[in-house]
Amino acid sequence: MGKNKYGKGYQKKGKDAGSKGGAPIRSGKIKASHILVEKLSKAQEIYEDLQAGEDFQKLAQKYSTCPSKNKGGNLGEFPKGQMVTEFWNACVKLGIGQISQPVKTQFGYHIIKRTG
């Protein structure tokens, strides 16, 4: 967001709008859910299922290797620094309700859904 001559914020419009990031970060925290798997091929398969309309929570419960699977992949709210950099960076690029393509971290491959 830039500032106009009165010091007020404004949103960019046109083709560059939102190109640098997703939804605003409130109070320095993000809310997200994820599905964590070991192999890229499995992550891609799950991502395709999500694109076809499958339910995120059900797929998280079925496939995720993270304990958050018991909550449908819900990680709750977290600040920058609580998650590894690759995960955080992927989250900030998403709009609310958007789902990322597989994101590789030291823990495996994540499919992330930004929830807040």
LOTI-989163 format. One record per atom (N, C-alpha, C): residue in three letters; z, x, y. Coordinates in steps of 0.05 Angstrom, whole numbers, padded with zeros to 5 digits, always signed. Atoms other than C-alpha are relative to their C-alpha. Layout:
REM LOTI-989163
AlaZXY ...
***
This chain:
REM LOTI-989163
Met+00000+00017-00023 Met+00000+00000+00000 Met+00000+00018+00025 Gly+00001-00015-00025 Gly-00019+00026+00068 Gly+00016-00013+00022 Lys-00013+00013-00022 Lys+00008+00010+00137 Lys-00020-00005+00022 Asn+00017+00005-00022 Asn-00026-00023+00195 Asn+00012+00011+00026 Lys-00010-00012-00025 Lys-00017-00005+00269 Lys+00028-00010+00008 Tyr-00026+00011-00006 Tyr+00047-00047+00271 Tyr+00021+00010-00020 Gly-00019-00010+00020 Gly+00079-00009+00213 Gly+00005-00018-00023 Lys-00003+00019+00022 Lys+00072-00068+00167 Lys-00018+00008-00024 Gly+00016-00006+00023 Gly+00048-00059+00096 Gly-00023-00019-00004 Tyr+00023+00017+00008 Tyr-00019-00086+00072 Tyr-00010+00009-00027 Gln+00012-00006+00026 Gln-00054-00090+00005 Gln-00029+00007+00004 Lys+00029-00006+00000 Lys-00122-00058-00006 Lys-00015-00022-00013 Lys+00017+00021+00011 Lys-00178-00106-00020 Lys-00026+00014-00008 Gly+00026-00010+00008 Gly-00244-00095-00054 Gly+00002+00017-00026 Lys+00002-00014+00026 Lys-00264-00048-00110 Lys+00022+00020-00005 Asp-00022-00019+00003 Asp-00207+00002-00097 Asp+00027-00013-00003 Ala-00026+00013+00002 Ala-00152-00050-00099 Ala+00011+00003-00028 Gly-00014-00003+00026 Gly-00102-00036-00154 Gly-00010+00022-00018 Ser+00011-00021+00018 Ser-00140+00024-00180 Ser+00020+00022-00006 Lys-00019-00021+00004 Lys-00080+00069-00174 Lys+00024-00009-00016 Gly-00023+00008+00015 Gly-00029+00026-00209 Gly+00001-00029-00006 Gly-00003+00027+00008 Gly-00005-00038-00238 Gly+00019-00016+00018 Ala-00018+00016-00015 Ala+00049-00086-00217 Ala+00021+00017+00014 Pro-00021-00015-00014 Pro+00102-00065-00167 Pro+00024+00006-00017 Ile-00024-00008+00015 Ile+00164-00030-00193 Ile+00023-00009+00017 Arg-00023+00011-00015 Arg+00226-00068-00171 Arg+00025+00015-00007 Ser-00025-00015+00003 Ser+00291-00030-00160 Ser-00003+00025-00017 Gly+00004-00024+00014 Gly+00260+00031-00192 Gly-00001-00003-00031 Lys+00000+00005+00029 Lys+00257-00002-00261 Lys-00024-00017-00008 Ile+00022+00015+00013 Ile+00204-00031-00307 Ile+00011-00014-00024 Lys-00007+00014+00025 Lys+00209-00082-00363 Lys-00025+00002-00018 Ala+00023-00002+00018 Ala+00165-00072-00424 Ala+00009-00004-00029 Ser-00003+00002+00029 Ser+00157-00084-00498 Ser-00021+00020-00012 His+00019-00018+00012 His+00121-00038-00547 His-00001-00003-00030 Ile+00003-00002+00029 Ile+00096-00029-00617 Ile-00005+00030-00005 Leu+00002-00029+00006 Leu+00105+00042-00644 Leu-00008+00003-00029 Val+00009-00007+00027 Val+00066+00068-00704 Val-00007+00029-00001 Glu+00005-00029+00004 Glu+00052+00137-00733 Glu-00029+00008+00004 Lys+00029-00007+00000 Lys-00024+00135-00738 Lys-00016-00014+00021 Leu+00018+00011-00020 Leu-00076+00125-00685 Leu-00017-00023-00011 Ser+00017+00020+00012 Ser-00119+00085-00733 Ser+00015-00027-00002 Lys-00016+00025+00001 Lys-00063+00034-00743 Lys+00005-00011+00027 Ala-00003+00009-00028 Ala-00050+00031-00668 Ala-00025-00014+00010 Gln+00025+00012-00008 Gln-00123+00016-00656 Gln-00005-00027-00013 Glu+00002+00025+00014 Glu-00123-00038-00709 Glu+00017-00021+00012 Ile-00018+00020-00013 Ile-00063-00072-00678 Ile-00010-00008+00027 Tyr+00011+00006-00026 Tyr-00093-00066-00609 Tyr-00023-00020-00001 Glu+00022+00019+00004 Glu-00156-00101-00634 Glu+00010-00028-00007 Asp-00012+00026+00007 Asp-00113-00156-00665 Asp+00011-00014+00025 Leu-00010+00011-00025 Leu-00079-00166-00598 Leu-00022-00010+00018 Gln+00023+00009-00016 Gln-00146-00170-00562 Gln-00012-00025-00011 Ala+00011+00024+00013 Ala-00166-00223-00612 Ala+00019-00024+00002 Gly-00019+00022-00005 Gly-00105-00265-00592 Gly+00025-00001-00018 Glu-00024-00001+00016 Glu-00052-00245-00642 Glu+00025+00002+00017 Asp-00025+00000-00015 Asp+00021-00252-00620 Asp+00013+00028+00000 Phe-00011-00027-00003 Phe+00051-00187-00593 Phe+00027+00002-00015 Gln-00026-00002+00013 Gln+00122-00202-00617 Gln-00002+00000-00030 Lys+00003+00001+00029 Lys+00100-00219-00687 Lys-00011+00026-00011 Leu+00011-00025+00009 Leu+00058-00156-00693 Leu+00021+00023+00003 Ala-00022-00020-00004 Ala+00117-00114-00666 Ala+00019-00002-00024 Gln-00019+00003+00022 Gln+00164-00144-00718 Gln-00012+00009-00027 Lys+00013-00007+00025 Lys+00113-00132-00773 Lys-00006+00030-00003 Tyr+00010-00028+00003 Tyr+00088-00061-00757 Tyr+00016+00022+00014 Ser-00013-00022-00016 Ser+00132-00024-00707 Ser+00021+00015-00016 Thr-00020-00017+00014 Thr+00175+00034-00732 Thr+00024+00004+00018 Cys-00023-00002-00019 Cys+00222+00028-00671 Cys+00020-00022-00006 Pro-00020+00021+00004 Pro+00288-00009-00677 Pro-00004-00024+00018 Ser+00005+00023-00018 Ser+00264-00053-00619 Ser-00017-00021-00014 Lys+00016+00019+00014 Lys+00220-00087-00671 Lys+00015-00026-00006 Asn-00017+00023+00006 Asn+00279-00133-00686 Asn+00001-00020+00024 Lys+00001+00017-00024 Lys+00271-00160-00614 Lys-00029-00004+00008 Gly+00029+00003-00007 Gly+00195-00166-00618 Gly-00011+00022+00016 Gly+00009-00024-00015 Gly+00187-00097-00588 Gly+00012+00002+00028 Asn-00011+00000-00026 Asn+00227-00114-00526 Asn+00019+00024+00005 Leu-00016-00023-00007 Leu+00255-00052-00493 Leu+00019-00006+00024 Gly-00016+00008-00023 Gly+00287-00089-00435 Gly-00009+00015+00025 Glu+00006-00013-00026 Glu+00291-00056-00366 Glu+00008+00029-00001 Phe-00006-00028+00001 Phe+00289+00019-00357 Phe-00011+00014+00025 Pro+00010-00015-00023 Pro+00283+00069-00299 Pro-00017+00024-00009 Lys+00016-00024+00005 Lys+00236+00128-00293 Lys+00020+00022-00011 Gly-00017-00021+00012 Gly+00264+00186-00335 Gly+00014-00008-00025 Gln-00013+00009+00025 Gln+00293+00143-00390 Gln-00020+00001-00023 Met+00021-00002+00020 Met+00226+00142-00426 Met-00016+00025+00004 Val+00016-00024-00003 Val+00180+00200-00439 Val-00023-00005+00020 Thr+00019+00002-00022 Thr+00129+00215-00384 Thr-00025-00016-00007 Glu+00024+00014+00007 Glu+00068+00190-00422 Glu+00004-00030-00002 Phe-00007+00029+00002 Phe+00102+00123-00436 Phe+00003-00012+00027 Trp-00004+00010-00027 Trp+00125+00114-00364 Trp-00026-00003+00015 Asn+00026+00000-00014 Asn+00057+00132-00336 Asn-00018-00023-00009 Ala+00016+00022+00010 Ala+00023+00081-00380 Ala+00011-00026+00010 Cys-00013+00025-00009 Cys+00073+00027-00360 Cys-00007-00006+00029 Val+00005+00005-00029 Val+00063+00036-00285 Val-00028-00007+00006 Lys+00028+00008-00005 Lys-00012+00027-00292 Lys-00006-00029-00008 Leu+00005+00027+00010 Leu-00004-00041-00325 Leu+00010-00021+00020 Gly-00010+00024-00014 Gly+00001-00108-00290 Gly+00018-00015-00019 Ile-00018+00016+00016 Ile+00052-00158-00314 Ile-00017-00016-00021 Gly+00014+00014+00022 Gly+00029-00186-00382 Gly-00023+00016-00012 Gln+00022-00016+00011 Gln-00023-00131-00392 Gln+00010+00017-00023 Ile-00006-00016+00024 Ile-00026-00092-00457 Ile-00017+00026+00001 Ser+00014-00026-00001 Ser-00044-00018-00460 Ser-00015+00005-00026 Gln+00012-00012+00024 Gln-00091+00016-00508 Gln+00021+00019-00011 Pro-00020-00018+00011 Pro-00054+00063-00555 Pro+00006+00024+00018 Val-00010-00023-00017 Val-00012+00116-00518 Val+00014+00019-00019 Lys-00013-00020+00017 Lys+00006+00180-00554 Lys+00023+00014+00014 Thr-00023-00015-00009 Thr+00075+00210-00546 Thr+00010+00017-00024 Gln-00011-00016+00021 Gln+00118+00257-00587 Gln+00011-00018-00023 Phe-00011+00018+00020 Phe+00143+00195-00625 Phe-00021-00014-00017 Gly+00022+00014+00014 Gly+00075+00168-00647 Gly-00018-00013+00021 Tyr+00019+00015-00017 Tyr+00027+00117-00617 Tyr+00013-00026+00007 His-00012+00024-00011 His+00052+00061-00573 His-00022-00018+00010 Ile+00015+00020-00014 Ile+00019-00003-00553 Ile+00021-00014+00018 Ile-00021+00009-00020 Ile+00056-00025-00490 Ile-00009-00026+00013 Lys+00004+00025-00015 Lys+00062-00094-00459 Lys+00019+00000+00023 Arg-00017+00001-00024 Arg+00088-00095-00387 Arg+00010-00028+00003 Thr-00012+00026-00002 Thr+00136-00153-00380 Thr+00014-00004+00027 Gly-00013+00003-00026 Gly+00166-00139-00311 Gly+00001+00025+00015 
***
